[in-house]
C-alpha cells in the first residue's frame, strides 16, 4: 500500500502532472495512486523525489488497512 494519492493532494499536484514528470501514462499513475498496482522500487524513488518526500513516507506498513 502507498500514500501517493495523499501526497499528490498535499502538493496540489494532479496525477496527470506526475505522469508527465515520470514519463508514464496517466492510466499507470492512476493505478499507482489507487493502490491497484504498486510501482517498481526505482519508480517509487522517482515519485518520492518529485513529491519531495522521503520514500518511506510513501509506504504504509503491511498491517495498516486502507481507509479508501
VEXZA-380775 format. One record per residue (C-alpha): residue in three letters; x, y, z. Coordinates in nm, 3 decimals, always signed. Each point is the difference from the previous one (the first is absolute). Example, Ala and Ser with C-alpha at 12.3 -4.5 7.8 and 13.67 -1.06 7.14 Angstrom:
<atoms>
<atom resn="ALA" c1="+1.230" c2="-0.450" c3="+0.780"/>
<atom resn="SER" c1="+0.137" c2="+0.344" c3="-0.066"/>
</atoms>
This chain:
<atoms>
<atom resn="UNK" c1="+0.000" c2="+0.000" c3="+0.000"/>
<atom resn="UNK" c1="+0.117" c2="+0.352" c3="-0.076"/>
<atom resn="UNK" c1="-0.095" c2="+0.357" c3="+0.077"/>
<atom resn="UNK" c1="+0.062" c2="+0.150" c3="-0.344"/>
<atom resn="UNK" c1="-0.352" c2="+0.138" c3="-0.032"/>
<atom resn="UNK" c1="+0.026" c2="+0.164" c3="+0.342"/>
<atom resn="UNK" c1="+0.330" c2="+0.172" c3="-0.082"/>
<atom resn="UNK" c1="-0.127" c2="+0.111" c3="-0.341"/>
<atom resn="UNK" c1="-0.278" c2="+0.185" c3="+0.183"/>
<atom resn="UNK" c1="+0.245" c2="+0.151" c3="+0.250"/>
<atom resn="UNK" c1="+0.221" c2="+0.125" c3="-0.284"/>
<atom resn="UNK" c1="-0.304" c2="+0.112" c3="-0.203"/>
<atom resn="UNK" c1="+0.125" c2="-0.205" c3="-0.290"/>
<atom resn="UNK" c1="-0.221" c2="-0.196" c3="-0.237"/>
<atom resn="UNK" c1="+0.054" c2="-0.356" c3="-0.107"/>
<atom resn="UNK" c1="+0.047" c2="+0.138" c3="-0.351"/>
<atom resn="UNK" c1="+0.283" c2="+0.225" c3="+0.122"/>
<atom resn="UNK" c1="+0.167" c2="-0.295" c3="+0.170"/>
<atom resn="UNK" c1="-0.044" c2="-0.216" c3="-0.309"/>
<atom resn="UNK" c1="+0.172" c2="+0.263" c3="-0.218"/>
<atom resn="UNK" c1="+0.291" c2="+0.036" c3="+0.241"/>
<atom resn="UNK" c1="+0.043" c2="-0.377" c3="+0.024"/>
<atom resn="UNK" c1="-0.037" c2="-0.057" c3="-0.374"/>
<atom resn="UNK" c1="-0.286" c2="-0.242" c3="+0.070"/>
<atom resn="UNK" c1="-0.360" c2="-0.008" c3="-0.119"/>
<atom resn="UNK" c1="-0.278" c2="+0.150" c3="+0.208"/>
<atom resn="UNK" c1="-0.152" c2="-0.348" c3="+0.027"/>
<atom resn="UNK" c1="+0.318" c2="-0.142" c3="+0.155"/>
<atom resn="UNK" c1="+0.022" c2="+0.280" c3="+0.257"/>
<atom resn="UNK" c1="-0.370" c2="-0.038" c3="+0.074"/>
<atom resn="UNK" c1="+0.054" c2="-0.368" c3="+0.078"/>
<atom resn="UNK" c1="+0.286" c2="+0.093" c3="+0.233"/>
<atom resn="UNK" c1="-0.204" c2="+0.271" c3="+0.177"/>
<atom resn="UNK" c1="-0.301" c2="-0.232" c3="+0.038"/>
<atom resn="UNK" c1="+0.221" c2="-0.274" c3="+0.147"/>
<atom resn="UNK" c1="-0.108" c2="-0.242" c3="-0.272"/>
<atom resn="UNK" c1="+0.360" c2="-0.042" c3="-0.117"/>
<atom resn="UNK" c1="+0.311" c2="+0.077" c3="+0.203"/>
<atom resn="UNK" c1="+0.275" c2="+0.188" c3="-0.181"/>
<atom resn="UNK" c1="+0.339" c2="-0.168" c3="-0.040"/>
<atom resn="UNK" c1="+0.251" c2="+0.113" c3="+0.262"/>
<atom resn="UNK" c1="+0.198" c2="+0.225" c3="-0.241"/>
<atom resn="UNK" c1="-0.324" c2="+0.172" c3="-0.104"/>
<atom resn="UNK" c1="-0.102" c2="+0.040" c3="+0.363"/>
<atom resn="UNK" c1="+0.327" c2="+0.185" c3="+0.061"/>
<atom resn="UNK" c1="-0.071" c2="+0.224" c3="-0.301"/>
<atom resn="UNK" c1="-0.347" c2="+0.075" c3="+0.137"/>
<atom resn="UNK" c1="+0.146" c2="+0.082" c3="+0.341"/>
<atom resn="UNK" c1="+0.249" c2="+0.242" c3="-0.162"/>
<atom resn="UNK" c1="-0.275" c2="+0.169" c3="-0.201"/>
<atom resn="UNK" c1="-0.227" c2="+0.030" c3="+0.304"/>
<atom resn="UNK" c1="+0.295" c2="+0.108" c3="+0.219"/>
<atom resn="UNK" c1="-0.059" c2="-0.265" c3="+0.267"/>
<atom resn="UNK" c1="+0.209" c2="-0.279" c3="+0.145"/>
<atom resn="UNK" c1="-0.084" c2="-0.319" c3="-0.188"/>
<atom resn="UNK" c1="-0.090" c2="-0.165" c3="+0.333"/>
<atom resn="UNK" c1="-0.280" c2="+0.254" c3="+0.047"/>
<atom resn="UNK" c1="-0.167" c2="-0.129" c3="-0.315"/>
<atom resn="UNK" c1="-0.033" c2="-0.351" c3="+0.139"/>
<atom resn="UNK" c1="-0.249" c2="-0.135" c3="+0.252"/>
<atom resn="UNK" c1="+0.092" c2="-0.293" c3="+0.225"/>
<atom resn="UNK" c1="-0.155" c2="-0.334" c3="-0.095"/>
<atom resn="UNK" c1="-0.223" c2="-0.005" c3="+0.308"/>
<atom resn="UNK" c1="-0.178" c2="+0.329" c3="-0.088"/>
<atom resn="UNK" c1="-0.327" c2="-0.039" c3="-0.187"/>
<atom resn="UNK" c1="-0.116" c2="+0.240" c3="-0.269"/>
<atom resn="UNK" c1="-0.236" c2="+0.278" c3="+0.105"/>
<atom resn="UNK" c1="-0.118" c2="+0.054" c3="-0.360"/>
</atoms>
